[in-house]
Amino acid sequence: MTQDSDPETGFLEQLGQRVRTMRALRGMSRKVLAKVSGISERYIAQLESGKGNVSIVLLRRVSNAMGAHLEDLIPATEPAPDWAVIRDLLRKASPNQIAQAKDILAGQGGAARRGISFAGIALIGLRGAGKSTLGKMLAKKIGWSFVELNKEIEAQNGLSVAEIIALYGQEGFRRMEQAALGQLLARKELTVLATGGGIVSEPLTFDLILSSFYTIWLKAEPEEHMARVRRQGDLRPMADDRSAMAELRTILKSREPLYARAAAVVDTAGLSVDAAAARLIDAVAPVLQNESRMFARG
């Protein structure tokens, strides 16, 4: 049957696609998701292929394992590209803030986002993109502080990222990631920030990155990402997974539309470290010139 003649088949196929995309955004292999959710890898494979007639209870276990909202997995037409950000903001809003939002949406007033000061340059991209190596070189060149967000999270919580995820799950890690970013912004210090590859999977946190930093996507070929990660001796979360390369391609494909929201893209494919650093420095030149003008006026 075609999707048009069988709406249920179409629904299950869309559901499977959403689960697969959400898993890739989180950087989780199918094996890891199976282990965390307590559902067999075979069943998850059926679910992702559109052949698993999943119960709501099992689907809830899958969403919890990924630290995702259950409704994000249900096929539906979202009202706006920023719907996930709006939804999460509403969840955190006070009654007064919700009332103000209703007035704005009803056309009874409104104001642009205020009070967000420029915090520096943020580097996003997959593991192995060179965010730490190139970020340190850039920070040294321009005289700004360099911060790796994951190390900030570890320092503030006294646990490694792996330990945090093991103890508190993906959702707990994302909460700590958002808290660490908030504390970093409170310092009011110009910073070159190296983010974790999966930060784009958390709408509110990524939106804060985009609005506070000049964000640059460090891009490379999947094979280069994998080679660099192997040289670092770090295969999280794809350790012992024979399909690691396929998983990496899936992760990259799912995140590319989000990475592409960056203000600039620096393609490091085939470049030496020094050549990639030079290209990154060229990319931030307009930002530095603008900052110089701001200080001159001040």
C-alpha positions in Angstrom: 0.0 0.0 0.0 1.1 3.6 -0.6 1.2 6.2 2.1 -1.8 7.9 0.5 -4.0 4.8 0.7 -2.8 3.8 4.2 -2.5 6.7 6.6 -1.4 4.5 9.4 1.6 3.2 7.4 2.5 6.8 6.6 2.2 7.8 10.2 4.5 4.9 11.4 7.1 5.8 8.7 7.1 9.5 9.8 7.3 8.3 13.5 10.3 6.1 12.7 12.0 9.0 10.8 11.5 11.3 13.8 13.0 8.7 16.2 15.9 8.2 13.9 16.5 11.9 13.6 16.2 12.6 17.3 18.6 9.8 18.1 21.1 11.2 15.6 20.8 14.7 17.0 21.6 13.3 20.4 24.6 11.5 18.9 23.3 8.1 20.2 23.9 4.9 18.3 21.0 2.4 18.1 22.9 0.1 20.5 23.2 2.9 23.1 19.5 3.8 22.8 18.5 0.2 23.2 20.7 -0.1 26.4 19.4 3.1 28.0 15.7 2.5 27.1 15.7 -1.2 28.0 14.2 -2.0 24.6 15.8 -4.4 22.2 18.0 -3.0 19.4 15.9 -5.1 16.9 12.7 -3.5 18.1 14.2 0.0 17.8 15.3 -0.9 14.3 11.8 -1.9 13.4 10.4 1.3 14.9 12.9 3.5 12.9 12.0 1.6 9.7 8.3 2.3 10.1 7.4 -1.3 10.8 7.1 -1.1 14.6 3.6 -0.7 15.9 4.9 0.8 19.1 2.9 1.3 22.2 2.7 4.7 23.9 4.5 3.3 26.9 7.5 2.0 24.9 7.6 5.2 22.9 7.7 7.1 26.2 10.7 5.0 27.2 12.4 5.8 24.0 11.9 9.5 24.4 13.0 9.5 28.0 16.2 7.6 27.0 17.0 10.4 24.5 16.1 13.2 26.9 13.5 14.3 24.4 9.9 15.4 24.7 7.4 12.7 23.7 5.5 15.1 21.5 8.7 15.7 19.5 8.4 12.2 18.2 4.8 12.4 17.1 4.4 13.4 13.4 2.7 16.7 13.2 2.9 20.0 11.4 4.8 22.4 13.6 3.6 26.0 13.4 7.0 27.7 13.1 10.7 26.8 12.7 11.3 28.1 16.3 8.4 26.2 17.8 10.7 24.1 19.9 12.3 27.2 21.4 8.9 28.8 22.0 7.5 25.7 23.7 10.5 25.4 26.0 10.4 29.1 26.9 6.7 28.7 27.8 7.4 25.7 30.0 9.8 27.9 32.0 7.8 31.1 31.9 6.1 32.7 34.9 2.4 33.5 34.8 3.2 37.1 34.1 5.5 36.3 31.3 2.9 34.0 29.7 0.4 36.8 30.0 2.8 39.2 28.2 3.5 36.6 25.5 -0.3 36.3 24.9 -0.6 40.0 24.5 2.3 40.1 22.0 0.9 37.2 20.0 -2.5 38.8 20.0 -1.0 42.0 18.5 -1.4 44.1 21.6 2.2 45.1 22.0 5.6 43.6 22.1 9.3 44.3 22.1 12.4 42.8 20.6 14.7 40.8 22.7 16.8 43.1 24.9 19.6 42.8 27.3 21.6 40.3 25.4 25.1 41.5 25.2 27.8 40.2 22.8 29.7 37.4 24.5 32.2 36.5 21.8 32.7 33.7 19.2 31.2 30.2 19.5 32.4 27.3 17.5 29.9 24.5 16.7 30.2 21.3 14.8 30.8 17.6 15.2 33.5 16.1 17.4 36.7 16.2 15.4 35.9 19.5 13.7 38.8 21.2 15.5 36.8 23.3 17.8 39.2 23.0 20.7 42.4 23.1 18.7 41.4 26.0 16.5 39.5 27.7 19.3 42.6 27.9 21.4 44.7 29.2 18.5 42.0 31.9 17.7 41.7 33.0 21.4 45.5 33.4 21.7 45.6 35.3 18.4 42.9 37.9 19.4 43.6 37.9 23.2 40.3 36.6 24.4 39.6 33.8 26.9 39.1 30.3 25.6 36.5 28.0 27.1 35.4 24.5 26.4 31.8 24.2 27.5 32.0 20.5 28.4 34.9 21.2 30.7 33.0 24.0 32.3 30.1 21.5 32.9 32.6 19.0 34.4 34.2 21.6 36.6 30.9 22.9 38.0 29.5 19.4 38.7 32.6 17.5 39.7 31.8 14.7 37.2 32.9 13.8 33.7 30.4 14.2 30.9 30.2 10.4 30.7 29.4 10.1 34.4 26.8 12.9 34.2 25.0 11.1 31.4 25.2 7.8 33.1 23.8 9.2 36.4 21.3 11.8 35.1 20.7 10.9 31.5 20.7 13.1 28.4 18.0 15.4 29.9 20.1 16.0 33.1 23.2 16.7 31.0 21.4 19.3 28.9 20.1 21.0 32.1 23.7 21.3 33.4 24.9 22.4 30.0 22.4 25.3 30.0 23.3 26.2 33.5 27.0 26.3 32.7 26.3 28.5 29.7 24.3 30.9 31.8 27.2 31.2 34.3 29.7 31.7 31.5 27.5 34.6 30.1 27.2 36.1 33.5 31.0 36.7 33.5 30.6 39.4 30.8 33.9 38.4 29.3 34.7 38.2 25.6 35.3 34.5 25.0 36.0 32.0 22.2 33.7 29.1 23.1 34.1 25.5 21.9 30.7 23.8 22.3 29.8 20.2 22.4 28.7 18.7 19.1 25.2 17.9 20.3 24.4 21.4 21.7 22.2 22.0 18.7 19.8 19.4 19.9 18.6 21.6 22.8 16.5 24.4 21.4 16.8 26.9 24.2 20.5 26.4 24.8 21.3 26.6 21.1 19.1 29.7 20.7 21.1 31.4 23.5 24.3 30.5 21.7 23.1 32.0 18.5 21.8 35.2 20.1 24.9 35.8 22.4 27.8 34.8 20.2 29.0 35.2 16.6 28.6 31.5 15.8 30.8 29.6 13.4 30.2 26.1 12.1 33.5 24.3 11.7 32.8 21.8 8.9 34.8 18.9 7.6 34.2 15.6 5.7 32.8 12.7 7.8 35.9 10.7 7.2 38.0 13.6 8.6 35.8 13.8 11.7 36.2 10.1 12.3 40.0 10.1 11.8 40.5 13.0 14.2 38.3 11.4 16.8 40.2 8.2 16.5 43.5 10.0 16.9 42.1 11.5 20.1 41.3 8.0 21.3 37.7 9.1 21.8 34.8 7.2 20.2 32.0 8.3 22.4 29.2 7.5 21.9 30.1 5.1 19.1 32.6 2.8 21.0 32.6 -0.8 19.9 30.0 0.0 17.2 31.0 -1.6 13.9 28.6 0.8 12.1 30.3 3.8 13.6 30.9 5.5 10.3 27.3 5.1 9.2 26.2 6.5 12.6 28.4 9.5 12.2 27.0 10.2 8.8 23.5 9.9 10.2 24.3 12.3 13.0 25.9 14.8 10.6 22.9 14.7 8.3 20.4 15.3 11.1 22.4 18.2 12.5 23.4 19.9 9.3 20.2 22.1 9.1 20.9 23.3 12.7 24.6 23.8 12.2 23.7 25.8 9.1 22.0 28.4 11.3 25.5 29.7 12.3 26.5 33.1 11.2 29.4 31.7 9.2 30.8 28.4 8.0 34.5 27.5 7.9 35.2 24.4 5.9 38.4 22.8 7.1 38.2 19.8 4.8 41.7 18.9 3.5 43.4 21.7 5.4 46.4 21.6 7.8 45.8 22.9 11.3 47.6 26.2 10.5 45.7 26.7 7.2 42.4 26.0 9.0 43.3 28.4 11.8 44.1 31.1 9.1 40.7 30.6 7.5 39.0 30.9 10.9 40.8 34.1 11.7 39.7 35.5 8.3 36.1 34.5 9.1 36.1 36.5 12.4 37.8 39.6 11.0 34.5 41.5 10.5 33.5 40.7 14.1 36.8 42.1 15.5 36.5 45.2 13.3 33.0 45.8 14.6 34.1 45.3 18.2 36.9 47.9 17.6 34.4 50.4 16.3 32.1 49.8 19.4 35.0 50.4 21.8 36.1 53.5 19.8 32.6 55.0 20.1 32.5 54.1 23.8 
